[in-house]
Amino acid sequence: MPGEISVAAGTHEFYDFNAKYVEDDAAALSCPADIPRKPSCGSGNSRQLPSTLWVRKA
């Protein structure tokens, strides 16, 4: 189940050390994540992730 970590508006720009460990109300965890059911693009087609990730070795 995907979760979402959100940072309080106006206190931090991203999830950093202070937001995670120092300030009590700087971050919040939502589980399950707030994921929209419909894609945000206008086409109506949702993109699917590949079932296998291929890594090319140098």
N, C-alpha and C positions, 0 to 999 in steps of 0.2 A: 504494500500500500504506500503510495507516494506521500511524502510530507512536505511542508513548506515552512521555511524560516523567513519571517518578515521582520524588518527593522522599523522601529517607530519613526514616523515622519518628523523631520526637523532635528533629530538628535544625531543620526549617522547617515552617511551616504551608502555604506555597505556594511556587511556583517564582519566586523573586525574583532580583535581581542577584547576591547572595552565593551562592545555590545554583547559579547558572549559571556564574559566572566566578571566584569567590574560593575556595570550598571544593571540594576535589577529589572527595570522595565524597558530596556532598550530593544529587546527582541522578543518575538513570540513564535511559538511552534503551532502550526495548524496541521492536524492529521485527521482525515485525509486532506490533501492539498486542494486549494480552490482552483480546479482546472476546468475551463469552460468546455461544455460538451460539443459545441459547434466551433469549427475553425474560424479564426478572425479574418481570414482572407475572403474576398467577395465571390470566389468561384464555387464555394460549397464543397469542394473536394478536400478531404483531409489527407495529409501526407502521412505515410507509414514509414516507420523506421525499419531498416533492414534487419532480418532475423540473425544475420551473422556479420560480425565486424572483422574485416580483413585488415591486417597490419602488414605493411610492406617493410621488410628489413633492408637496411642500407648495406 
